[in-house]
Amino acid sequence: MAGKSYRTVTDRIDRKQRYSVEDACALIPKAKVSKKFDETVDVAVRLGVNPRHADQMVRGAVVLPHGTGKTKRVLVIAKPEKANEALDAGADYAGGEEYINKIKDESWFEFDSVVATPDMMGQVGKIGRILGPRGLMPNPKVGTVTMDVEKTVRELKAGRVEFRVEKAGIVHSPIGKASFSSDRLAENLHTLMDTLLKLKPATAKGTYVKSITISTTHGPGIKIDPATAGTKA
């Protein structure tokens, strides 16, 4: 995307300036490149942690107040009673061994998130090597291994996102769409940052939030002053 449209967009943004959350989000309409689809707005947060140390692994989930602009397809693996609860809560698919076999034997992936009850994790483990590399393996740390399937399904449908710090110490997450108002984008970003701040490892030394950059799918990065991020900033 180094074409004329991209160059036009980059000219509208001061690449050296660190904006406040509100000012950065207000620039998003000027930062989108494509006119053919509603670009996703992503944030990249560089943390002062070493993910190679287990006690500095930052991982969690947060329900964005205004969602992500994308409806997730949710699969719940559970026994009949809980499967029915999940379907009533809005799950796209819910069941037991039949879905595990469908994934294993048919390479079926018509879903974006997987929730499982604890009593089914032994069977889900059989497809761990298939789900894991795709980031779909249920995990109690992000609340996708739970008996409260109804609450989890509703949160996922409402705009819950899961995140995990990468090897380079960066957390990536969507915070909405380019069509969102700047206020909605800013509130989503503040909510995500509040969660990241609460998850700061006790062993992390020095500056915890080193940099924050938001961008649309094809647009340039907009740098944010970390001191303005989080409602308690």
C-alpha positions as CSV (number, residue, x, y, z in Angstrom):
1,M,0.0,0.0,0.0
2,A,2.8,2.4,-0.9
3,G,0.6,4.0,-3.7
4,K,-0.8,7.5,-4.1
5,S,-3.7,6.9,-1.7
6,Y,-1.3,5.8,1.1
7,R,1.0,8.8,0.5
8,T,-1.9,11.1,0.6
9,V,-3.0,9.7,4.0
10,T,0.5,9.8,5.5
11,D,0.7,13.5,4.6
12,R,-2.2,14.2,7.0
13,I,-0.5,12.7,10.0
14,D,2.6,13.9,11.9
15,R,4.5,10.6,12.2
16,K,6.8,12.1,14.9
17,Q,4.1,13.4,17.2
18,R,2.6,11.4,20.1
19,Y,-1.1,12.3,20.2
20,S,-3.6,12.0,23.1
21,V,-6.0,9.0,22.8
22,E,-8.8,11.4,21.8
23,D,-6.8,13.3,19.2
24,A,-5.4,10.1,17.7
25,C,-8.9,8.5,17.4
26,A,-10.2,11.7,15.8
27,L,-7.6,11.3,13.0
28,I,-8.8,7.8,12.0
29,P,-11.2,9.1,9.3
30,K,-8.2,10.8,7.7
31,A,-6.0,7.8,8.2
32,K,-8.0,5.2,6.3
33,V,-6.9,4.3,2.8
34,S,-9.6,2.0,1.4
35,K,-13.0,3.3,0.2
36,K,-14.2,-0.2,-0.7
37,F,-14.6,-1.6,2.9
38,D,-14.8,-0.6,6.5
39,E,-11.2,-0.9,7.7
40,T,-10.5,-2.4,11.1
41,V,-8.8,-0.1,13.7
42,D,-6.0,-2.0,15.5
43,V,-3.8,-1.0,18.4
44,A,-0.2,-2.2,19.1
45,V,1.0,-1.7,22.7
46,R,4.7,-2.3,23.4
47,L,5.1,-3.4,27.0
48,G,8.3,-3.4,29.1
49,V,8.0,-7.1,29.9
50,N,10.0,-10.2,28.9
51,P,7.4,-12.8,27.8
52,R,10.1,-15.6,27.9
53,H,9.6,-15.4,31.7
54,A,6.4,-17.1,32.8
55,D,5.8,-14.5,35.5
56,Q,5.9,-11.7,32.9
57,M,3.4,-13.2,30.4
58,V,0.5,-10.7,30.0
59,R,-2.6,-12.4,28.8
60,G,-6.3,-11.8,29.3
61,A,-9.6,-10.7,27.8
62,V,-11.8,-7.6,27.9
63,V,-15.3,-6.7,26.7
64,L,-15.0,-3.5,24.7
65,P,-18.0,-1.2,25.5
66,H,-18.7,-0.6,21.8
67,G,-17.6,-3.9,20.4
68,T,-15.3,-4.5,17.5
69,G,-17.7,-4.0,14.6
70,K,-17.4,-7.7,13.8
71,T,-19.8,-10.4,15.1
72,K,-17.9,-13.5,16.3
73,R,-19.0,-17.0,15.4
74,V,-18.9,-18.9,18.7
75,L,-18.6,-22.7,19.1
76,V,-19.3,-24.2,22.6
77,I,-18.2,-27.7,23.4
78,A,-20.2,-29.0,26.3
79,K,-22.6,-31.7,27.4
80,P,-26.3,-31.3,26.3
81,E,-27.6,-29.2,29.2
82,K,-24.8,-26.6,28.9
83,A,-24.9,-26.8,25.1
84,N,-28.6,-25.8,25.2
85,E,-27.8,-22.9,27.5
86,A,-25.1,-21.8,25.1
87,L,-27.5,-21.9,22.1
88,D,-30.1,-19.9,24.0
89,A,-27.4,-17.3,24.8
90,G,-26.6,-16.9,21.1
91,A,-23.9,-19.4,20.4
92,D,-23.7,-20.3,16.7
93,Y,-22.8,-24.0,17.4
94,A,-22.9,-26.1,20.6
95,G,-22.4,-29.7,21.2
96,G,-19.9,-32.3,22.2
97,E,-17.9,-35.1,20.5
98,E,-19.6,-34.5,17.2
99,Y,-17.9,-31.1,16.8
100,I,-14.6,-32.4,18.0
101,N,-14.7,-35.1,15.3
102,K,-15.9,-32.6,12.7
103,I,-12.8,-30.4,13.4
104,K,-10.5,-33.4,13.5
105,D,-11.8,-35.3,10.5
106,E,-13.2,-32.6,8.3
107,S,-10.9,-29.6,9.1
108,W,-14.0,-27.6,9.9
109,F,-13.4,-24.1,11.1
110,E,-16.6,-22.1,10.6
111,F,-16.1,-20.3,13.9
112,D,-14.0,-17.6,15.5
113,S,-14.0,-18.5,19.2
114,V,-14.2,-21.8,21.1
115,V,-15.6,-22.1,24.6
116,A,-15.6,-25.4,26.5
117,T,-16.8,-26.6,29.9
118,P,-14.1,-28.0,32.2
119,D,-15.6,-31.5,32.0
120,M,-15.0,-31.6,28.2
121,M,-11.4,-30.4,28.2
122,G,-10.1,-33.9,28.2
123,Q,-11.7,-34.5,24.9
124,V,-10.9,-31.0,23.6
125,G,-7.3,-31.8,24.3
126,K,-7.4,-34.3,21.5
127,I,-7.6,-31.4,19.0
128,G,-5.2,-29.1,20.9
129,R,-2.6,-29.4,18.2
130,I,-5.2,-28.2,15.6
131,L,-6.8,-25.4,17.7
132,G,-3.6,-24.2,19.4
133,P,-1.7,-22.8,16.4
134,R,-4.8,-20.9,15.3
135,G,-5.3,-19.3,18.7
136,L,-8.6,-21.1,19.2
137,M,-7.7,-23.4,22.1
138,P,-10.0,-22.7,25.1
139,N,-8.1,-21.4,28.1
140,P,-9.2,-20.7,31.7
141,K,-6.9,-17.6,31.8
142,V,-9.1,-15.8,29.3
143,G,-12.3,-17.3,30.6
144,T,-13.1,-19.7,27.7
145,V,-13.0,-22.7,29.9
146,T,-16.0,-22.2,32.1
147,M,-19.3,-23.6,33.3
148,D,-20.9,-20.2,32.9
149,V,-21.2,-20.6,29.1
150,E,-24.2,-18.3,28.9
151,K,-22.2,-15.2,30.2
152,T,-19.2,-16.0,28.1
153,V,-21.2,-16.4,24.9
154,R,-23.0,-13.1,25.5
155,E,-19.7,-11.3,26.2
156,L,-18.0,-12.8,23.0
157,K,-21.0,-11.7,21.0
158,A,-21.0,-8.2,22.6
159,G,-17.4,-7.5,21.6
160,R,-15.0,-9.3,23.9
161,V,-11.5,-9.6,22.7
162,E,-8.7,-11.8,23.9
163,F,-5.0,-10.7,23.8
164,R,-1.6,-12.1,24.6
165,V,1.8,-10.4,24.6
166,E,4.0,-11.6,21.7
167,K,7.7,-12.5,21.9
168,A,8.7,-9.0,21.1
169,G,6.6,-7.7,24.1
170,I,3.8,-6.3,21.9
171,V,0.1,-6.7,22.4
172,H,-2.1,-6.4,19.3
173,S,-5.9,-6.0,19.5
174,P,-8.7,-4.6,17.3
175,I,-10.5,-1.7,18.9
176,G,-13.3,-1.1,16.3
177,K,-13.9,0.0,12.8
178,A,-12.9,3.1,10.9
179,S,-16.6,4.0,10.7
180,F,-16.8,4.2,14.5
181,S,-17.0,7.7,16.0
182,S,-13.8,8.9,17.6
183,D,-15.5,8.8,21.0
184,R,-16.4,5.1,20.7
185,L,-12.9,4.3,19.5
186,A,-11.4,6.2,22.4
187,E,-13.6,4.6,25.0
188,N,-12.7,1.1,23.6
189,L,-9.0,1.9,23.8
190,H,-9.2,3.3,27.3
191,T,-11.0,0.2,28.4
192,L,-8.4,-2.1,26.9
193,M,-5.5,0.0,28.4
194,D,-7.2,-0.2,31.9
195,T,-7.2,-4.0,31.6
196,L,-3.5,-4.1,30.5
197,L,-2.5,-1.8,33.4
198,K,-4.2,-4.0,35.9
199,L,-2.3,-7.0,34.5
200,K,1.1,-5.4,35.0
201,P,3.4,-8.2,36.3
202,A,4.9,-7.5,39.8
203,T,8.3,-8.5,38.3
204,A,8.2,-6.1,35.4
205,K,10.8,-3.4,35.9
206,G,11.1,0.1,34.4
207,T,8.5,1.6,32.1
208,Y,5.6,-0.8,31.6
209,V,3.8,0.9,28.7
210,K,6.6,1.9,26.3
211,S,4.5,2.8,23.2
212,I,1.0,2.8,21.8
213,T,0.2,3.0,18.1
214,I,-3.2,2.7,16.4
215,S,-3.8,2.2,12.7
216,T,-6.4,1.2,10.2
217,T,-6.0,-2.0,8.1
218,H,-4.1,-0.3,5.3
219,G,-3.3,3.1,7.0
220,P,-0.2,4.4,8.7
221,G,0.5,4.2,12.4
222,I,-0.6,7.0,14.7
223,K,1.5,7.3,17.8
224,I,-0.2,7.9,21.2
225,D,1.3,9.3,24.3
226,P,1.0,6.5,26.9
227,A,0.3,9.0,29.7
228,T,-3.1,9.7,28.1
229,A,-4.2,6.0,27.9
230,G,-6.5,4.4,30.4
231,T,-9.3,6.2,32.2
232,K,-7.0,6.7,35.2
233,A,-4.3,8.3,33.1
